[in-house]
Every structure is written in structure tokens, then in C-alpha cells.
Amino acid sequence: MSDHPAREPKLLTITEAAELLRAPVATLRYWRHLGIGPRSFRLGRRVLYRSDELRNWVDAQHGQAAPASDTRR
């Protein structure tokens, strides 16, 4: 048995998630509307993001980035 209790993922508000992504809150709302942004859920009236899922989404976006052209000669 582990000495450390299981850690629950940190929950971020839409404002906190936007700050972390360095994007406007309106962009996250738009992505949510289109279903293309990081996974979120409602808890009462609040929209929340799990920090681990936000990181996974960022990593997935990084993996989809178009490769830069090689300008070395």
C-alpha cells in the first residue's frame, strides 16, 4: 500500500484554463461550442477543466502540428 493518498486532478475554471493556454476565455467558449477544444464539464453552472486532461490536449495538439520546412543549407 502506498504512503501517499491518491491525488485527485486539479480542477480549473475556464478563466484559469484560458490563462494556462494563453488564450482568451471567448476562444475556449467557442472551442467548447464547436466540440474541438480541451475536454470540459459542467458542475452546476460552472464549466471546469481537469488539469491533467488539459495537458493531454495540449500534448495532442503539439503532436498534430505541421512540420516546419527545413531551411538549413
C-alpha positions as CSV (number, residue, x, y, z in Angstrom):
1,M,0.0,0.0,0.0
2,S,1.2,3.5,-0.9
3,D,2.2,6.0,1.7
4,H,0.7,8.8,-0.4
5,P,-3.0,9.2,-0.8
6,A,-4.3,9.2,-4.4
7,R,-4.3,12.7,-5.7
8,E,-7.4,14.0,-7.4
9,P,-6.7,16.0,-10.6
10,K,-6.9,19.7,-10.1
11,L,-10.0,21.4,-11.4
12,L,-9.6,24.7,-13.3
13,T,-12.2,27.3,-14.1
14,I,-12.5,28.4,-17.7
15,T,-10.6,31.6,-16.8
16,E,-7.7,29.6,-15.2
17,A,-7.6,27.2,-18.2
18,A,-7.5,30.2,-20.6
19,E,-4.6,31.7,-18.7
20,L,-2.8,28.4,-18.8
21,L,-3.3,28.2,-22.6
22,R,-2.6,31.9,-23.0
23,A,-5.9,32.2,-25.0
24,P,-8.9,34.4,-24.5
25,V,-11.8,32.9,-22.5
26,A,-14.0,33.6,-25.5
27,T,-11.8,31.2,-27.5
28,L,-12.3,28.4,-25.0
29,R,-16.1,29.0,-25.1
30,Y,-16.0,28.9,-28.9
31,W,-14.0,25.7,-28.9
32,R,-16.4,24.2,-26.4
33,H,-19.3,25.2,-28.6
34,L,-17.7,23.5,-31.6
35,G,-16.5,20.5,-29.6
36,I,-12.9,20.9,-30.7
37,G,-11.2,22.2,-27.6
38,P,-10.0,20.6,-24.4
39,R,-12.5,18.4,-22.6
40,S,-14.6,20.2,-20.1
41,F,-17.6,19.5,-18.0
42,R,-20.3,21.4,-16.0
43,L,-20.5,21.3,-12.3
44,G,-23.6,23.2,-11.5
45,R,-23.4,26.4,-13.5
46,R,-19.6,26.4,-13.8
47,V,-17.5,25.0,-16.6
48,L,-14.5,23.2,-15.3
49,Y,-11.4,21.6,-16.9
50,R,-9.3,18.8,-15.3
51,S,-5.6,20.0,-15.4
52,D,-4.4,16.5,-16.5
53,E,-6.8,16.4,-19.4
54,L,-5.9,20.0,-20.4
55,R,-2.2,18.9,-20.5
56,N,-3.1,15.8,-22.5
57,W,-5.0,18.0,-25.0
58,V,-2.0,20.4,-25.4
59,D,0.3,17.4,-26.0
60,A,-2.1,16.1,-28.6
61,Q,-2.2,19.4,-30.4
62,H,1.6,19.6,-30.3
63,G,1.8,16.2,-32.0
64,Q,-0.6,17.4,-34.8
65,A,1.5,20.5,-35.6
66,A,2.6,20.7,-39.2
67,P,6.3,20.1,-39.5
68,A,8.3,23.3,-40.2
69,S,10.2,23.4,-43.5
70,D,13.9,22.7,-43.2
71,T,15.6,26.0,-44.2
72,R,19.2,24.8,-43.3
73,R,21.6,24.5,-46.2
